[in-house]
Amino acid sequence: MRVPPFCVPFMSRVRTNPHPTGRRRRADPVLAVISGLLLLFGAPGETAAMGSRLRSEEVYTSRKLSEGYQHDESLYILVSYGLYRAPRGIARFPDGGRARYLFHETYLYLYDSREDRLERLLELGTGRPPGLDVRASFFEQQDDVLYVVFRVGHGSRDEPEAWRAAAWDMRSREGIEVETATSRALLERFHYGGEHRVSISEVTAAVGDFPVREWGLPSPLDYIEKRAAEYADDLVHLRGDQPYRDAIIAEIATGGIKADPAEILGRMEERRRSLEVPYRETYELFARDTMDGLERIR
């Protein structure tokens, strides 16, 4: 039997015990497998710790915006928002792994350009189906009712089950149930463009900088609990993604996390200087938004 490389330390001890006849005893394949599993995953008592090693402790954010529909001063958009822990270590093998989602929902929003504010209109309750993509969406207005249809499956527009339709009465300001026949008709008229359409890049320019609290969405920090010193370390070492670090900075600004922005900035500068080129330049690039955020609240 060929012994896997990770079993060599265990197997070498087994083979040093000679057989009475002078021949070396063959390794037990069952013991070899057990040895390999223990070396890879640890003892049974370490199962919980192993789970934490397979997912990031920090919570990452996924947010996708649809194209918009412009009606007077109002911009209507779909937003798909999720919070997840990213795979790491062997959990990323062989194709990058799967994230563990903690929250995911899709909403219809209104952006009022006169007052520069966001308003959440409808929770569309789609969860996170495998083909969800609000970027594939179509808005259509009929009198005072705004209809929207968007992708929730992998099918084409000839497969209505791969799409979800919703409607909003702009006069009474309430959601309307969409019948199957109406949904099919919307798909038949589905097209990109039109005088009321606003591109994703324009939508992002209009609403992309609004903080999470103004969207009325859960924060990444709602799903994690750390000491203030640990959150400060996350900023210094650029752990998590930018929305995660922005949420920490927002909590520092309001006093929810007791940390000194100036002290954190000093530590980040020390870390930058300690790195060799090109790692220093990489750190500068990825730390820029975090340092700017800390500068604004110091």
C-alpha positions as CSV (number, residue, x, y, z in Angstrom):
1,M,0.0,0.0,0.0
2,R,1.3,3.5,-0.9
3,V,1.2,5.7,2.2
4,P,-0.1,9.2,1.8
5,P,2.5,11.9,2.5
6,F,0.6,13.3,5.4
7,C,0.6,9.9,7.2
8,V,4.4,9.5,7.1
9,P,5.0,10.6,10.7
10,F,2.5,8.1,12.1
11,M,3.4,5.3,9.8
12,S,7.2,5.7,10.4
13,R,6.5,4.9,14.1
14,V,4.5,1.8,13.2
15,R,7.1,0.3,10.9
16,T,9.9,0.7,13.5
17,N,8.4,-2.1,15.5
18,P,10.0,-5.2,14.0
19,H,8.1,-8.5,13.4
20,P,9.4,-11.5,15.6
21,T,10.7,-13.1,12.4
22,G,12.9,-10.0,11.7
23,R,10.6,-8.7,8.9
24,R,9.0,-5.3,9.3
25,R,5.2,-5.3,10.1
26,R,3.0,-4.0,7.3
27,A,1.1,-0.8,8.1
28,D,-2.6,-1.1,9.0
29,P,-4.5,0.8,6.3
30,V,-7.3,1.7,8.7
31,L,-4.9,3.4,11.1
32,A,-3.3,5.2,8.1
33,V,-6.7,6.7,7.2
34,I,-7.5,7.7,10.8
35,S,-4.0,9.3,11.1
36,G,-4.6,11.3,7.9
37,L,-8.0,12.5,9.0
38,L,-6.7,13.6,12.4
39,L,-3.8,15.5,10.9
40,L,-6.1,17.2,8.4
41,F,-9.1,18.0,10.7
42,G,-7.9,17.6,14.3
43,A,-9.5,15.5,17.0
44,P,-13.3,15.2,17.4
45,G,-13.3,17.8,20.2
46,E,-11.9,20.3,17.6
47,T,-14.9,20.1,15.3
48,A,-16.3,23.5,16.2
49,A,-13.0,25.1,15.8
50,M,-12.5,23.5,12.5
51,G,-15.9,25.0,11.3
52,S,-14.6,28.5,12.2
53,R,-11.4,27.8,10.2
54,L,-13.5,27.0,7.1
55,R,-15.3,30.3,7.1
56,S,-14.1,33.8,7.6
57,E,-15.0,35.3,11.0
58,E,-15.6,38.7,9.4
59,V,-18.9,39.2,7.6
60,Y,-18.8,40.2,3.9
61,T,-21.4,42.1,1.9
62,S,-23.0,41.5,-1.4
63,R,-25.1,44.3,-3.0
64,K,-26.3,44.4,-6.6
65,L,-28.3,47.2,-8.2
66,S,-30.6,47.0,-11.1
67,E,-31.1,49.6,-13.8
68,G,-33.5,52.3,-12.7
69,Y,-36.8,53.7,-13.9
70,Q,-37.1,57.5,-13.8
71,H,-40.5,59.0,-13.0
72,D,-40.4,62.8,-12.5
73,E,-37.9,63.3,-9.6
74,S,-38.2,59.7,-8.4
75,L,-35.8,56.9,-9.4
76,Y,-37.1,53.3,-8.8
77,I,-34.5,50.5,-8.5
78,L,-34.2,46.9,-7.4
79,V,-31.5,46.0,-4.8
80,S,-30.3,42.6,-4.0
81,Y,-28.5,42.6,-0.6
82,G,-26.7,39.8,1.3
83,L,-24.4,39.2,4.2
84,Y,-22.1,36.1,4.3
85,R,-19.0,34.4,5.6
86,A,-16.5,33.7,2.9
87,P,-14.9,30.2,2.6
88,R,-11.2,29.9,3.4
89,G,-8.6,27.2,3.7
90,I,-9.6,23.8,2.4
91,A,-13.2,25.0,2.1
92,R,-12.1,26.9,-1.1
93,F,-11.0,23.7,-2.8
94,P,-11.5,23.0,-5.7
95,D,-13.5,25.8,-7.2
96,G,-13.3,28.7,-4.7
97,G,-15.9,27.2,-2.3
98,R,-19.3,28.4,-1.3
99,A,-20.1,31.3,1.0
100,R,-22.3,30.8,4.0
101,Y,-25.1,33.3,3.7
102,L,-26.5,34.8,6.9
103,F,-29.0,37.2,5.3
104,H,-30.3,37.8,1.8
105,E,-33.2,39.7,0.4
106,T,-34.4,41.7,-2.6
107,Y,-36.2,45.0,-2.4
108,L,-37.8,47.7,-4.5
109,Y,-36.5,51.2,-3.6
110,L,-37.3,54.8,-4.5
111,Y,-34.6,57.5,-4.6
112,D,-36.0,61.0,-4.3
113,S,-33.4,63.3,-6.0
114,R,-35.1,66.5,-4.7
115,E,-34.6,65.4,-1.0
116,D,-31.6,63.2,-1.7
117,R,-33.1,60.3,0.3
118,L,-33.8,56.6,-0.1
119,E,-37.1,54.9,0.7
120,R,-37.7,51.1,0.8
121,L,-41.0,50.3,-0.8
122,L,-41.3,46.5,-1.1
123,E,-39.6,43.5,0.3
124,L,-39.9,41.0,-2.6
125,G,-39.2,37.9,-0.5
126,T,-37.1,36.0,-3.0
127,G,-34.5,34.7,-0.6
128,R,-31.5,33.7,-2.6
129,P,-32.4,31.4,-5.5
130,P,-29.5,30.2,-7.6
131,G,-30.3,32.4,-10.6
132,L,-31.2,35.6,-8.9
133,D,-29.9,38.6,-10.8
134,V,-31.6,42.0,-10.5
135,R,-29.4,43.4,-13.2
136,A,-31.6,41.4,-15.6
137,S,-34.8,43.4,-15.1
138,F,-37.4,45.3,-17.0
139,F,-39.6,48.2,-15.7
140,E,-42.9,49.3,-17.3
141,Q,-45.4,51.9,-16.2
142,Q,-49.1,51.5,-16.9
143,D,-51.1,54.6,-15.7
144,D,-50.1,54.9,-12.0
145,V,-48.8,51.4,-11.6
146,L,-45.1,50.5,-12.1
147,Y,-44.4,46.9,-13.0
148,V,-41.0,45.2,-12.7
149,V,-39.9,41.7,-13.7
150,F,-36.5,40.3,-12.9
151,R,-34.5,37.1,-13.1
152,V,-34.7,34.5,-10.2
153,G,-33.7,31.4,-12.2
154,H,-31.4,30.2,-14.9
155,G,-34.1,30.0,-17.6
156,S,-34.7,32.2,-20.6
157,R,-37.5,34.7,-21.0
158,D,-39.5,31.9,-22.6
159,E,-39.5,30.2,-19.1
160,P,-41.7,32.4,-16.8
161,E,-40.8,30.3,-13.7
162,A,-37.3,31.7,-14.0
163,W,-38.6,35.3,-13.4
164,R,-40.4,37.2,-10.7
165,A,-42.8,40.1,-11.2
166,A,-43.9,42.8,-8.8
167,A,-45.9,46.0,-9.0
168,W,-46.2,49.3,-7.1
169,D,-49.1,51.7,-7.2
170,M,-47.5,55.1,-7.2
171,R,-50.7,56.9,-6.3
172,S,-51.9,54.8,-3.4
173,R,-48.3,53.8,-2.5
174,E,-48.8,50.1,-2.0
175,G,-47.8,46.9,-3.6
176,I,-50.0,45.0,-6.0
177,E,-50.2,41.3,-6.7
178,V,-49.2,40.4,-10.3
179,E,-51.1,37.8,-12.1
180,T,-49.3,35.1,-14.1
181,A,-50.8,36.4,-17.4
182,T,-49.4,39.9,-16.7
183,S,-46.0,38.5,-15.8
184,R,-45.9,36.6,-19.1
185,A,-46.9,39.7,-21.0
186,L,-44.1,41.7,-19.4
187,L,-41.6,39.1,-20.4
188,E,-42.8,39.3,-24.0
189,R,-42.2,43.1,-24.0
190,F,-38.9,42.8,-22.1
191,H,-36.2,45.0,-23.6
192,Y,-33.3,47.2,-22.5
193,G,-33.3,50.9,-23.0
194,G,-36.1,53.4,-23.3
195,E,-36.5,57.1,-22.3
196,H,-37.3,56.4,-18.7
197,R,-34.4,53.9,-18.2
198,V,-31.4,54.8,-16.1
199,S,-28.2,52.8,-16.5
200,I,-26.6,50.8,-13.7
201,S,-23.6,53.1,-13.7
202,E,-25.9,56.2,-13.3
203,V,-27.9,54.4,-10.5
204,T,-24.6,53.7,-8.7
205,A,-23.5,57.3,-9.1
206,A,-26.8,58.4,-7.5
207,V,-27.1,56.0,-4.6
208,G,-23.9,54.0,-4.3
209,D,-22.4,56.1,-1.5
210,F,-25.4,55.9,0.9
211,P,-24.3,54.1,4.1
212,V,-26.1,50.9,5.0
213,R,-28.1,52.5,7.8
214,E,-29.8,54.9,5.3
215,W,-30.8,51.9,3.2
216,G,-32.4,50.4,6.4
217,L,-30.6,47.2,5.8
218,P,-28.8,45.0,8.4
219,S,-25.2,45.8,9.1
220,P,-22.4,43.2,8.8
221,L,-21.7,43.9,12.5
222,D,-25.2,42.6,13.4
223,Y,-23.8,39.1,12.8
224,I,-20.5,39.3,14.6
225,E,-19.4,40.2,18.1
226,K,-15.9,41.3,18.9
227,R,-14.1,43.5,21.5
228,A,-13.2,47.0,20.4
229,A,-9.5,46.2,20.2
230,E,-10.3,43.4,17.8
231,Y,-12.3,45.7,15.5
232,A,-9.4,48.1,15.6
233,D,-7.1,45.2,14.6
234,D,-9.4,44.4,11.7
235,L,-9.0,47.9,10.4
236,V,-5.2,47.9,10.7
237,H,-4.9,44.5,9.0
238,L,-7.6,45.3,6.4
239,R,-9.6,42.2,7.3
240,G,-13.0,41.7,5.7
241,D,-14.2,43.8,2.8
242,Q,-14.7,47.6,2.6
243,P,-18.4,47.6,3.7
244,Y,-17.3,45.6,6.8
245,R,-14.6,48.2,7.7
246,D,-16.9,51.1,6.9
247,A,-19.4,49.6,9.4
248,I,-16.7,49.5,12.0
249,I,-15.8,53.2,11.3
250,A,-19.5,54.2,11.5
251,E,-19.8,52.6,14.9
252,I,-16.6,54.3,16.1
253,A,-18.0,57.6,15.0
254,T,-21.2,57.1,17.0
255,G,-19.5,55.7,20.0
256,G,-20.8,52.2,19.5
257,I,-17.2,50.9,19.4
258,K,-14.8,52.6,21.8
259,A,-11.7,53.2,19.7
260,D,-9.5,56.2,18.9
261,P,-9.4,56.9,15.1
262,A,-6.0,58.7,15.5
263,E,-4.4,55.8,17.2
264,I,-5.7,53.4,14.5
265,L,-4.3,55.7,11.8
266,G,-1.0,55.7,13.6
267,R,-0.9,51.9,13.7
268,M,-1.8,51.7,10.0
269,E,1.0,54.1,9.1
270,E,3.5,52.0,11.2
271,R,2.3,48.9,9.4
272,R,2.7,50.5,6.0
273,R,6.3,51.5,6.8
274,S,7.1,48.0,8.0
275,L,6.3,46.5,4.7
276,E,8.7,46.0,1.8
277,V,8.0,47.1,-1.7
278,P,5.7,46.1,-3.5
279,Y,3.7,45.0,-0.4
280,R,3.8,48.5,0.9
281,E,2.2,49.9,-2.3
282,T,-0.5,47.2,-2.2
283,Y,-1.3,48.0,1.4
284,E,-1.5,51.8,0.5
285,L,-3.9,51.0,-2.3
286,F,-6.3,48.8,-0.3
287,A,-6.0,50.9,2.9
288,R,-6.9,54.2,1.2
289,D,-10.7,54.1,1.7
290,T,-10.3,52.9,5.3
291,M,-7.8,55.6,6.2
292,D,-10.0,58.3,4.5
293,G,-12.9,57.1,6.6
294,L,-10.9,57.3,9.8
295,E,-9.6,60.7,8.9
296,R,-13.1,62.1,8.6
297,I,-14.0,61.1,12.1
298,R,-10.8,61.8,14.0
